[in-house]
Amino acid sequence: MADEALVIIDLQNDFCPGGALAVAGGDEIVPLVNDLVRRTEHVVLTQDWHPAGHSSFASNHSGKQPFETIEMPYGPQTLWPDHCIQGSLGSDFHSGLAWTRAELVIRKGFRPEIDSYSAFFENDHATPTGLAGYLKERGIDTLTLVGLATDYCVAFSALDAVKHGFQTTVRLDACRGIDLNGSLETMLNRMRDAGVTLA
């Protein structure tokens, strides 16, 4: 329908098996996502797009390991392995993804000093990506989110989508999670509580 959009979150090589920050089964969702692409008029993609030496990389913090948490000026930040570096093979969309029908690609995490999970805001929850304005200007009010990872970039995007007034559904069958220290259950509950439909 004309007022609906499919938002595909970070379906990139580094988040799929063999990648630098692989999500278990991340590549399994590609056929289902492609089926949704074929059946949806409006398609938007997000792409993690970090410069080398990004502040969220554990390698940038002496004595720190991936998946540890540090305090940044904008709050707690999980440290990650180096991943999705601009222009690298890891930053490319999965080769099986039918992404060429996308009307818009939102790149996130390109500011060296701040990470970005949500398709709508950087991790300071204040710096917008411009996606909300784009969708509203196009008359789109209903979103379906799919992609990687359920408990990070998908969940934070869904929570922000609801805050912006979009009717928001997350297709859990077309997502895969990382589940760090119970993060999957925590974020599923947060999404439910916020009014996200989990399908």
C-alpha beads as a LAMMPS data file, in Angstrom:
LAMMPS data file: protein, C-alpha beads

199 atoms
198 bonds

1 atom types
1 bond types

-500.0 500.0 xlo xhi
-500.0 500.0 ylo yhi
-500.0 500.0 zlo zhi

Masses

1 110.0

Atoms # bond

1 1 1 0.000 0.000 0.000
2 1 1 1.093 3.545 -0.718
3 1 1 1.263 4.569 2.952
4 1 1 3.385 1.584 4.073
5 1 1 7.137 1.023 3.946
6 1 1 9.458 -1.900 4.578
7 1 1 12.581 -0.853 6.503
8 1 1 15.442 -3.355 6.184
9 1 1 17.973 -2.890 8.980
10 1 1 21.694 -3.562 8.400
11 1 1 21.471 -6.754 6.328
12 1 1 25.209 -6.508 5.670
13 1 1 28.043 -8.994 5.302
14 1 1 29.685 -8.212 8.647
15 1 1 26.463 -9.117 10.489
16 1 1 26.084 -12.439 8.646
17 1 1 27.963 -15.694 9.346
18 1 1 31.641 -15.218 8.548
19 1 1 31.452 -11.481 9.191
20 1 1 33.264 -9.414 11.807
21 1 1 30.170 -9.130 14.068
22 1 1 28.208 -12.151 12.885
23 1 1 24.644 -12.667 14.103
24 1 1 23.831 -16.396 14.274
25 1 1 21.582 -17.261 11.332
26 1 1 21.738 -13.719 9.981
27 1 1 21.806 -14.932 6.384
28 1 1 18.776 -17.205 6.914
29 1 1 16.368 -14.255 6.701
30 1 1 17.417 -13.138 3.198
31 1 1 14.790 -15.156 1.221
32 1 1 11.969 -13.967 3.490
33 1 1 13.146 -10.338 3.309
34 1 1 13.309 -10.598 -0.484
35 1 1 9.729 -11.884 -0.538
36 1 1 8.644 -8.866 1.514
37 1 1 10.556 -6.560 -0.853
38 1 1 8.629 -7.968 -3.817
39 1 1 5.303 -7.343 -2.054
40 1 1 6.033 -3.830 -0.720
41 1 1 5.758 -0.606 -2.698
42 1 1 8.217 1.421 -0.591
43 1 1 11.534 -0.029 0.610
44 1 1 14.128 1.722 2.779
45 1 1 17.484 0.267 3.851
46 1 1 19.843 1.178 6.640
47 1 1 23.581 0.583 6.322
48 1 1 26.059 0.608 9.198
49 1 1 28.853 2.828 7.845
50 1 1 31.717 3.313 10.293
51 1 1 34.974 5.131 9.638
52 1 1 38.099 3.181 10.649
53 1 1 38.940 3.766 14.309
54 1 1 35.323 4.477 15.292
55 1 1 34.824 5.292 18.973
56 1 1 32.536 2.243 19.438
57 1 1 35.299 -0.187 18.415
58 1 1 36.997 -1.983 21.312
59 1 1 40.274 -1.711 19.380
60 1 1 40.101 2.057 19.919
61 1 1 40.131 1.699 23.752
62 1 1 43.302 0.406 25.405
63 1 1 42.725 -2.681 27.570
64 1 1 39.089 -3.073 26.529
65 1 1 37.530 -6.114 24.860
66 1 1 34.571 -6.401 22.482
67 1 1 31.190 -6.526 24.254
68 1 1 32.440 -4.632 27.323
69 1 1 30.534 -1.440 28.171
70 1 1 32.060 1.999 28.674
71 1 1 30.599 5.416 29.444
72 1 1 30.530 7.877 26.560
73 1 1 29.365 11.518 26.746
74 1 1 25.928 10.314 25.515
75 1 1 25.669 7.374 27.960
76 1 1 26.632 3.675 28.142
77 1 1 28.188 2.247 24.978
78 1 1 28.801 -1.415 24.166
79 1 1 32.190 -1.869 22.517
80 1 1 32.201 -3.875 19.301
81 1 1 34.726 -5.632 17.091
82 1 1 35.750 -3.453 14.133
83 1 1 32.897 -3.890 11.633
84 1 1 31.122 -2.331 8.652
85 1 1 34.036 -0.037 7.842
86 1 1 33.127 2.365 5.050
87 1 1 33.704 0.852 1.614
88 1 1 34.765 -2.560 2.931
89 1 1 33.320 -5.880 1.798
90 1 1 31.905 -6.244 5.313
91 1 1 29.878 -3.059 4.904
92 1 1 28.249 -4.276 1.674
93 1 1 24.691 -5.565 1.695
94 1 1 24.412 -9.365 1.685
95 1 1 24.920 -10.502 -1.905
96 1 1 21.605 -12.360 -1.914
97 1 1 19.563 -9.343 -0.803
98 1 1 17.290 -7.857 -3.487
99 1 1 18.090 -4.337 -2.352
100 1 1 18.099 -2.440 -5.645
101 1 1 14.392 -1.554 -5.299
102 1 1 15.185 0.555 -2.240
103 1 1 14.126 4.182 -2.561
104 1 1 16.466 5.330 0.188
105 1 1 19.584 4.101 1.983
106 1 1 20.153 5.626 5.425
107 1 1 23.777 5.347 6.503
108 1 1 24.422 5.385 10.221
109 1 1 27.421 5.343 12.528
110 1 1 29.478 7.522 10.194
111 1 1 30.220 10.143 12.884
112 1 1 33.487 8.957 14.515
113 1 1 32.537 10.077 18.029
114 1 1 29.077 8.522 18.340
115 1 1 27.536 5.141 17.549
116 1 1 24.154 4.746 15.919
117 1 1 21.728 1.847 16.386
118 1 1 18.436 3.437 15.381
119 1 1 17.418 4.274 11.818
120 1 1 16.028 7.528 13.219
121 1 1 18.605 8.861 15.719
122 1 1 22.233 8.555 16.691
123 1 1 22.841 7.003 20.133
124 1 1 22.519 10.415 21.791
125 1 1 18.778 10.072 20.956
126 1 1 18.906 13.668 19.727
127 1 1 20.776 13.775 16.397
128 1 1 18.289 12.784 13.674
129 1 1 19.079 10.795 10.534
130 1 1 16.299 12.503 8.578
131 1 1 14.358 9.268 8.018
132 1 1 11.242 10.388 9.906
133 1 1 10.950 13.548 7.819
134 1 1 11.454 11.630 4.597
135 1 1 8.740 9.096 5.432
136 1 1 6.249 11.703 6.619
137 1 1 6.822 13.863 3.548
138 1 1 6.094 10.784 1.402
139 1 1 2.814 10.208 3.286
140 1 1 4.013 6.953 4.847
141 1 1 2.598 6.205 8.299
142 1 1 2.983 2.410 8.646
143 1 1 6.308 0.591 8.897
144 1 1 7.412 -3.037 8.905
145 1 1 10.952 -3.588 10.215
146 1 1 13.177 -6.566 9.447
147 1 1 16.906 -7.262 9.647
148 1 1 19.802 -7.385 12.084
149 1 1 20.037 -7.463 14.967
150 1 1 16.653 -7.811 16.680
151 1 1 17.833 -6.591 20.082
152 1 1 19.948 -3.671 18.900
153 1 1 19.429 -1.810 15.636
154 1 1 16.000 -3.286 14.862
155 1 1 14.642 -2.694 18.375
156 1 1 15.983 0.845 18.749
157 1 1 14.630 1.710 15.293
158 1 1 11.211 0.322 16.208
159 1 1 11.094 2.237 19.506
160 1 1 11.964 5.486 17.741
161 1 1 9.472 4.783 14.955
162 1 1 6.673 4.553 17.537
163 1 1 7.871 7.790 19.181
164 1 1 7.541 9.466 15.780
165 1 1 3.945 8.242 15.503
166 1 1 4.435 5.458 12.954
167 1 1 2.336 2.310 13.231
168 1 1 5.200 -0.145 13.614
169 1 1 5.512 -3.904 13.182
170 1 1 8.670 -5.987 13.652
171 1 1 8.614 -9.257 11.723
172 1 1 10.533 -11.462 14.158
173 1 1 10.766 -14.282 11.605
174 1 1 12.747 -11.904 9.376
175 1 1 15.130 -10.789 12.148
176 1 1 17.907 -12.434 14.140
177 1 1 19.294 -11.299 17.511
178 1 1 22.663 -11.132 19.253
179 1 1 21.305 -11.667 22.803
180 1 1 24.073 -10.185 24.963
181 1 1 23.345 -10.851 28.645
182 1 1 19.601 -11.245 28.075
183 1 1 19.325 -8.264 25.713
184 1 1 16.872 -10.051 23.419
185 1 1 14.168 -10.589 26.038
186 1 1 14.745 -7.105 27.461
187 1 1 14.263 -5.426 24.089
188 1 1 11.296 -7.586 23.083
189 1 1 9.578 -6.454 26.300
190 1 1 10.509 -2.811 25.680
191 1 1 9.072 -2.987 22.170
192 1 1 5.831 -4.595 23.382
193 1 1 5.463 -2.004 26.142
194 1 1 5.982 0.821 23.634
195 1 1 3.233 -0.432 21.323
196 1 1 5.342 -2.136 18.652
197 1 1 3.519 -5.084 17.057
198 1 1 5.712 -8.196 17.148
199 1 1 4.626 -10.510 14.345

Bonds

1 1 1 2
2 1 2 3
3 1 3 4
4 1 4 5
5 1 5 6
6 1 6 7
7 1 7 8
8 1 8 9
9 1 9 10
10 1 10 11
11 1 11 12
12 1 12 13
13 1 13 14
14 1 14 15
15 1 15 16
16 1 16 17
17 1 17 18
18 1 18 19
19 1 19 20
20 1 20 21
21 1 21 22
22 1 22 23
23 1 23 24
24 1 24 25
25 1 25 26
26 1 26 27
27 1 27 28
28 1 28 29
29 1 29 30
30 1 30 31
31 1 31 32
32 1 32 33
33 1 33 34
34 1 34 35
35 1 35 36
36 1 36 37
37 1 37 38
38 1 38 39
39 1 39 40
40 1 40 41
41 1 41 42
42 1 42 43
43 1 43 44
44 1 44 45
45 1 45 46
46 1 46 47
47 1 47 48
48 1 48 49
49 1 49 50
50 1 50 51
51 1 51 52
52 1 52 53
53 1 53 54
54 1 54 55
55 1 55 56
56 1 56 57
57 1 57 58
58 1 58 59
59 1 59 60
60 1 60 61
61 1 61 62
62 1 62 63
63 1 63 64
64 1 64 65
65 1 65 66
66 1 66 67
67 1 67 68
68 1 68 69
69 1 69 70
70 1 70 71
71 1 71 72
72 1 72 73
73 1 73 74
74 1 74 75
75 1 75 76
76 1 76 77
77 1 77 78
78 1 78 79
79 1 79 80
80 1 80 81
81 1 81 82
82 1 82 83
83 1 83 84
84 1 84 85
85 1 85 86
86 1 86 87
87 1 87 88
88 1 88 89
89 1 89 90
90 1 90 91
91 1 91 92
92 1 92 93
93 1 93 94
94 1 94 95
95 1 95 96
96 1 96 97
97 1 97 98
98 1 98 99
99 1 99 100
100 1 100 101
101 1 101 102
102 1 102 103
103 1 103 104
104 1 104 105
105 1 105 106
106 1 106 107
107 1 107 108
108 1 108 109
109 1 109 110
110 1 110 111
111 1 111 112
112 1 112 113
113 1 113 114
114 1 114 115
115 1 115 116
116 1 116 117
117 1 117 118
118 1 118 119
119 1 119 120
120 1 120 121
121 1 121 122
122 1 122 123
123 1 123 124
124 1 124 125
125 1 125 126
126 1 126 127
127 1 127 128
128 1 128 129
129 1 129 130
130 1 130 131
131 1 131 132
132 1 132 133
133 1 133 134
134 1 134 135
135 1 135 136
136 1 136 137
137 1 137 138
138 1 138 139
139 1 139 140
140 1 140 141
141 1 141 142
142 1 142 143
143 1 143 144
144 1 144 145
145 1 145 146
146 1 146 147
147 1 147 148
148 1 148 149
149 1 149 150
150 1 150 151
151 1 151 152
152 1 152 153
153 1 153 154
154 1 154 155
155 1 155 156
156 1 156 157
157 1 157 158
158 1 158 159
159 1 159 160
160 1 160 161
161 1 161 162
162 1 162 163
163 1 163 164
164 1 164 165
165 1 165 166
166 1 166 167
167 1 167 168
168 1 168 169
169 1 169 170
170 1 170 171
171 1 171 172
172 1 172 173
173 1 173 174
174 1 174 175
175 1 175 176
176 1 176 177
177 1 177 178
178 1 178 179
179 1 179 180
180 1 180 181
181 1 181 182
182 1 182 183
183 1 183 184
184 1 184 185
185 1 185 186
186 1 186 187
187 1 187 188
188 1 188 189
189 1 189 190
190 1 190 191
191 1 191 192
192 1 192 193
193 1 193 194
194 1 194 195
195 1 195 196
196 1 196 197
197 1 197 198
198 1 198 199
